[in-house]
Amino acid sequence: MSLRIERVVTSGTFSLDGGTWEVDNNIWLIGDDTDVVIIDAAHAAQPIIDAVGGRRVTAVLCTHGHNDHITAAPELAEKLDAPLLLHPGDDVLWRITHPDERYLRIDDGQRIGVAGTEIEVIHTPGHSPGSVCLHVPEAGMLFSGDTLFQGGPGATGRSYSDFPTIIDSIRDRLFALPEDTLVHTGHGEGTTIDAEAPHLAAWIARGH
């Protein structure tokens, strides 16, 4: 079976530090006609289940613990009988949304197999302590969560975020990937490594 990438977009809210904002989130499915991995579980389970379409879900992967990316994660894991994985650096954020739900830990360098290929976990703290990006070398793709977007790094103005740390993650980990790597983001449209790398100095000078 050939590898394919699918996007599901759901809408809801992101809440932290006493504020709430309306957001649209990208959920990504990596797989073939038989098996699939879900990246992020935003807002509502049913649209994601519909996109899975009866395939075996081998993992529900969370790029980070902000509520808009994990809303439906426990429900999906239960209904689809799939392991739920999150970097333990984001345990404090996870507990805000799901205080009584458990997850399995995901670690830097871990490799997750699906549809004859491997997804490599890259720990990229900054947007949150446990943020990860998911690299599929065979497909030349990176799933960046909220670490890297078209036009700059993810936001670092909320609790548990840090601008110098996200800059280090992007410069040292993501910009080390092949320049033609296609970046699939947690919100909005995608980009490439070579489109973003020339702007690093400007982001640092801007300071956010």
C-alpha positions as CSV (number, residue, x, y, z in Angstrom):
1,M,0.0,0.0,0.0
2,S,1.3,3.5,-0.8
3,L,1.8,6.0,2.0
4,R,-0.7,8.9,2.1
5,I,-1.2,12.0,4.2
6,E,-4.6,13.3,5.0
7,R,-5.6,16.5,6.8
8,V,-8.7,17.0,8.9
9,V,-9.6,20.6,10.1
10,T,-11.7,21.1,13.3
11,S,-12.7,24.3,15.1
12,G,-12.9,25.1,18.7
13,T,-11.1,27.1,21.4
14,F,-7.7,27.3,22.9
15,S,-7.6,28.4,26.6
16,L,-4.7,29.2,28.9
17,D,-3.8,31.8,31.5
18,G,-7.4,32.9,31.8
19,G,-8.0,33.7,28.1
20,T,-9.9,31.8,25.4
21,W,-9.5,32.1,21.7
22,E,-11.3,30.6,18.7
23,V,-9.0,28.4,16.6
24,D,-9.0,26.1,13.6
25,N,-6.7,23.1,14.0
26,N,-5.0,20.7,11.6
27,I,-5.2,17.0,12.4
28,W,-2.9,14.8,10.3
29,L,-3.3,11.2,9.4
30,I,-0.3,9.2,8.1
31,G,-0.9,5.8,6.8
32,D,-2.3,3.6,4.0
33,D,-5.5,1.6,3.4
34,T,-4.9,-0.6,6.4
35,D,-3.1,1.3,9.2
36,V,-2.9,4.9,10.2
37,V,-1.3,7.2,12.8
38,I,-3.2,10.3,14.1
39,I,-1.2,13.4,14.8
40,D,-3.1,15.6,17.3
41,A,-6.7,15.2,18.4
42,A,-8.3,18.6,18.3
43,H,-11.7,19.6,19.5
44,A,-14.0,16.7,18.3
45,A,-13.4,13.0,17.9
46,Q,-16.0,12.2,15.3
47,P,-14.5,14.0,12.3
48,I,-11.2,12.2,13.0
49,I,-12.9,8.9,13.3
50,D,-14.7,9.5,10.0
51,A,-11.4,10.2,8.3
52,V,-9.9,7.0,9.8
53,G,-12.7,5.1,8.1
54,G,-12.3,1.8,9.8
55,R,-8.5,1.5,9.5
56,R,-6.4,0.3,12.4
57,V,-5.0,3.2,14.4
58,T,-1.5,2.3,15.6
59,A,-1.0,5.5,17.7
60,V,-2.6,8.8,18.6
61,L,0.4,11.2,18.8
62,C,0.2,14.6,20.5
63,T,2.7,17.2,19.3
64,H,2.1,19.1,22.6
65,G,-0.2,19.4,25.6
66,H,-2.2,22.6,24.8
67,N,-5.9,21.9,25.2
68,D,-6.8,22.6,21.5
69,H,-4.5,19.8,20.4
70,I,-5.6,17.2,22.9
71,T,-9.3,17.8,23.4
72,A,-10.4,14.5,22.0
73,A,-7.3,12.4,22.6
74,P,-8.5,10.1,25.4
75,E,-11.8,9.6,23.6
76,L,-10.0,8.7,20.3
77,A,-7.7,6.3,22.1
78,E,-10.6,4.5,23.8
79,K,-12.9,4.3,20.8
80,L,-10.1,3.3,18.3
81,D,-8.2,1.1,20.8
82,A,-5.0,2.9,20.2
83,P,-2.1,4.0,22.4
84,L,-1.9,7.7,23.2
85,L,1.5,9.3,23.3
86,L,2.7,12.6,24.7
87,H,6.1,13.9,25.8
88,P,6.2,14.0,29.6
89,G,7.5,17.6,29.5
90,D,3.9,18.6,28.9
91,D,2.4,16.7,31.8
92,V,1.4,19.9,33.5
93,L,-0.5,21.1,30.5
94,W,-2.1,17.7,29.9
95,R,-3.4,17.7,33.5
96,I,-5.1,21.0,33.0
97,T,-7.4,19.5,30.4
98,H,-7.4,15.8,31.4
99,P,-6.5,15.5,35.1
100,D,-7.5,11.9,35.4
101,E,-6.5,10.5,32.0
102,R,-3.3,8.6,31.3
103,Y,-0.9,8.6,28.4
104,L,2.2,6.8,27.3
105,R,5.4,8.8,27.1
106,I,7.0,9.7,23.8
107,D,10.7,10.6,23.7
108,D,13.2,12.3,21.5
109,G,14.6,10.0,18.9
110,Q,11.8,7.5,19.2
111,R,10.7,5.9,15.9
112,I,7.1,4.9,15.2
113,G,6.4,2.6,12.3
114,V,3.3,2.8,10.1
115,A,2.5,1.8,6.5
116,G,6.0,0.6,5.8
117,T,7.8,3.8,6.9
118,E,9.0,5.4,10.1
119,I,8.1,8.5,12.0
120,E,11.0,10.0,13.9
121,V,10.2,12.1,17.1
122,I,12.2,15.3,17.5
123,H,11.9,17.1,20.8
124,T,11.5,20.8,20.1
125,P,10.7,22.6,23.4
126,G,9.8,26.3,23.4
127,H,6.2,26.6,22.5
128,S,5.8,24.2,25.4
129,P,8.3,22.2,27.4
130,G,7.2,18.9,25.8
131,S,6.6,20.0,22.2
132,V,7.7,17.5,19.6
133,C,7.9,17.6,15.8
134,L,7.4,14.4,13.8
135,H,9.7,13.7,10.9
136,V,8.9,11.3,8.1
137,P,12.3,11.1,6.2
138,E,11.1,8.7,3.5
139,A,8.3,11.2,2.5
140,G,10.4,14.4,3.1
141,M,7.8,15.7,5.5
142,L,7.8,17.3,9.0
143,F,4.7,17.6,11.2
144,S,5.6,20.7,13.3
145,G,2.7,21.1,15.7
146,D,2.9,24.7,16.9
147,T,6.7,24.9,16.8
148,L,7.2,26.2,13.2
149,F,4.7,27.9,11.0
150,Q,4.7,29.7,7.7
151,G,6.3,33.0,8.7
152,G,7.9,32.1,12.0
153,P,8.0,30.2,15.2
154,G,5.0,29.3,17.3
155,A,3.8,31.7,20.0
156,T,5.7,32.0,23.2
157,G,3.7,34.5,25.1
158,R,1.8,32.1,27.4
159,S,2.8,30.1,30.5
160,Y,5.3,27.3,30.0
161,S,6.6,28.9,26.7
162,D,10.0,30.4,26.1
163,F,11.2,32.3,23.0
164,P,15.0,31.6,23.2
165,T,14.2,27.9,23.7
166,I,12.0,27.7,20.6
167,I,14.6,29.5,18.5
168,D,17.2,27.0,19.6
169,S,14.9,24.1,18.8
170,I,14.1,25.4,15.3
171,R,17.7,26.4,14.5
172,D,19.4,23.3,15.9
173,R,16.9,20.6,15.2
174,L,14.5,21.6,12.4
175,F,16.9,23.7,10.2
176,A,19.3,20.8,10.2
177,L,16.7,18.8,8.1
178,P,16.9,18.7,4.3
179,E,16.0,22.1,2.9
180,D,13.2,20.7,0.7
181,T,11.4,19.2,3.7
182,L,7.7,20.0,3.5
183,V,6.3,21.3,6.8
184,H,2.8,20.4,7.8
185,T,1.7,22.7,10.6
186,G,-0.8,22.6,13.5
187,H,-2.7,25.5,12.2
188,G,-3.0,27.1,8.8
189,E,-1.1,26.3,5.6
190,G,2.2,24.6,5.4
191,T,5.7,25.7,4.3
192,T,9.2,24.3,3.7
193,I,12.4,24.4,5.6
194,D,14.2,26.4,2.9
195,A,11.4,29.0,2.9
196,E,11.7,29.7,6.6
197,A,15.4,29.2,7.3
198,P,16.6,32.6,5.8
199,H,14.4,34.5,8.2
200,L,15.9,33.2,11.5
201,A,17.9,36.4,12.2
202,A,14.8,38.5,11.6
203,W,12.8,36.4,14.1
204,I,15.5,36.8,16.7
205,A,15.7,40.5,16.2
206,R,11.9,40.8,16.4
207,G,12.0,38.9,19.7
208,H,8.7,37.0,19.5
